Amino acid sequence: MVQTRSKKAAKYTYAERVLGAYSQAQKEHRKSSVHIATLRAHVRKTAESRKDKLGPQWANWVGKAVHKLEDQGILQPVEPSGHVSMTAEGKKALTNARRKVFGTTASHAPTPDEQEVLWRTVAEQFSPATHITGARRRQSVPSAPAGKKRRQSAHMRQAAEDDELEDEDDEAGPSASMRATPGAKRRRLTGVSASARLPAGTPQKSLSRMNKAELKAELRALQTKALASQTATPQATQQPPDPETQSLRKQLYNAQQEIATLRRQSVFGEPDEELTDLDDEEMVAGEVDATSSPSAVLATPTPTPLRPARPQMLGVTRTESGSLIPGVSGRPTPAPSEGEHAWDHGDANQDIGEGAGGDIDGDLGDIFMNDHADSSDTGGARQVVTPGLSPARRTHVQDLDELRGKVAILEESLTEKTAEIAMLKTELAHNDEALASLAEKETMIGDLQNVLTAKEEQIADLQSVISAKETTIAEKDAALAEHDATLSATRDELAQKGARISELESVLRDTIAAKDRTLEEMIISKDVTIAAKTESINQLQAALDGVEAEATELSVRVHTLEQAAQASEAELQLARQQGDAAQETAVQLQTNLENALDREARLQETAVQMDETLREMREDHIVMRERMTEMVQTTRGLHAELAERNDVILEKDAIIDEIHGRLGNVRAELVQTREAAEELATRHATAQTQAAENEANLRSSLEAAQAQKQVLTQSVISLQSQKTALEAQSEDFRGRVVVLARNLQTSRAEHSAAKATILGLLGTVDEVSSSRDEEVRASVATREALGIVEAEAGKLRDRAHDIEMEIQQCRGELAVKQVALVAEQTTASMLRSDLTVVHADLEAARSALETTKKQVVGVREDLKEAEDEAEALRTAKKADEGTIKELKGAYERLKKVQGEWMSELDGKIMSAQTTPVPVPRQRARQNAIPSTSAATA
């Protein structure tokens, strides 16, 4: 027949549970004897860990299983009363079972499944109970009738336990219990539980049918499985978070990103500028770097410098040689060239005057003419023209003043933010103090728990005393049995004393009436006691209902706290996203500023080239002047050279026109630079408005954080109140324990009174032993009183059992409260970590604001330097324009003087050619003309 795997859960007999509880108690307490109450507690704990359901009378079944093991010879009762220990035969059977299950492996750590197989093997070695010899039975039976009674009760307990196993099988499957006997059912359950615990890859075979090699292979598989379960990481065994938690975490991340975006926008403004090719490449590189690092998603972004830092002196960035490095461009100031020098206008004018022969000193009044006017129109209207750049300069200065005012406003807002951060720090310190007080309360709870454990030990001692009293009651029962035997022996004597019975009937009636009255009073007192116990049970039930209601309130409060923490996480994620967007805007503004600086550098290079061109032009003018002087000296005889000089002059005019074109280009570039500066000013204004909006958003987020902090403080206060309530409940439980102890004392007093009554009845029987009827009636009354006492003793046992169950329920409730307290502590620690993260974000925001302030100061200094350089360029341009005008005027005057001189010379030549002379004189004149021209030259 093929072996199959059953879907039924493994069933454990109470004998196996008791043996496992005995082993655990020995390991924990390190004692050879264990109390029955301790065994019950371990059985309940093991069933809870296995999620095994116990019946309503499980405590009684545990006691019956202990008695069954005592009858089988595995356990034996020892002193003090109520304790049991393992016999030598039980230890021997345990050793054999260990060898059978574990083999000869040294220092083997058994798993829970192996322990179950071990205790099942030990229990099966001693079942059924008929195989056990008489020496293995209990040794505490004093006489043959009592032993017969105990054997009968043991057989009844075994039959009842088999019936319980059948009932459990009927709950699992009715058809299986109908088809199988108890023995076959036990074997089937053993096989199913062993095969159900085997892994899927191993053969479905019970341990009892495996050979040695198969058992070793199974042992290795179980060891590897245990090692894998021990070395598993908490992340692997942890359950995945629910969708609500994931969404809340995502909202928290979005809030953090929004905070980072706002932080960057408050520093650098809106990302609305167009990027150049270089900016695009830098942005792509930044995106690749950001996506390549996995930690960049959750980390708080902080602005990083684009260039390596240089050593600073006195707050200004300098190179190793001491040269200044602007904060915007990051480049050192270039050193002046060797051949560059300032143009001396006085020397130039003096040279021009000397070259012109000193006749043009008074004709330099038109150097401030409008450069757009016609250069040929030089007569009459020579007026001084005001430069057209002064209105734009005034507008730029006003923009700078407005920017300075806005920077001052930003600095004031920065101081306000610093004050708010200080307030938040103080609030965090108060929260830390509250958490420290909460830790002290936790230590107090631990001390109360220790006191509770001490009380539980006292209760266990009281239970041992109760069990001792039960043994004394059993001894009294034996004594009563002996007394019955003596009564049967004295019946013969009672027959001889029948004459005296009639005489003592009246006395016996009186004593019977008195005893009846005492019995009725005892019954009334017992009814009162039962009513008081019922009221105490009702009070305990009401207290349990109140504790359950408080547990539900605690769960609701924990849920609200989790919602608040999740909302704070969402806000933090939004703030971080805003910080990221602000950082991207800052990068764009930085690239635009670098482009503007590059344009300014190009303009500076253009200005330097213009200076070099002007220098070359001045040198050319000097050479031209020298050539003009030479031409004036040689014009009288060299008309061809004069034409060549005119061509050179035309070339120089073309050069001058080219210079004018370059000046126009420079002016256009200056206009573009001015427009770029205005655009930067507008962007700066938009950035300031965006910074104001971000500041408002940040304030709102800070207010939300403060509100959340208040909610957390309220939750901490509520937790403290719940803690005080738990302490009050523990005090209430202690009071209940005291009341139960008092009730136990009263029960003992009642038991002693009943015992005294029994002794009085025995004395009465001894006194009236001469009368048979009196003895019969006295024995009947005694038996009734003994029945009542036994009933009361049974009630006391049930009451003790109920008290024990109530104590266990109180322990369970205390464990639930402890779990709730641990959950609240974890929530508080999580909130504390969230507060630490918010504090770190605030510190990062402060550092970002400080860096922004420094950058604003650097940009302000750079703007001032750019304004100074632009002013210097304007003055140089004006000086160059004046020089060019002076050169043009000098050239025009020189050209005019040259034309007049040439016309005068032509007139003289024409007049000389028109005069008629004789031929000899004409030849002589022709010969004299070269000499005259040479002399003139």
Beta strands, then each sheet from edge to edge (+ up, - down):
strand 1: 34-35
strand 2: 75-78
strand 3: 83-86
strand 4: 312-313
strand 5: 316-317
sheet 1: 1+ 3- 2+
sheet 2: 4+ 5-
end
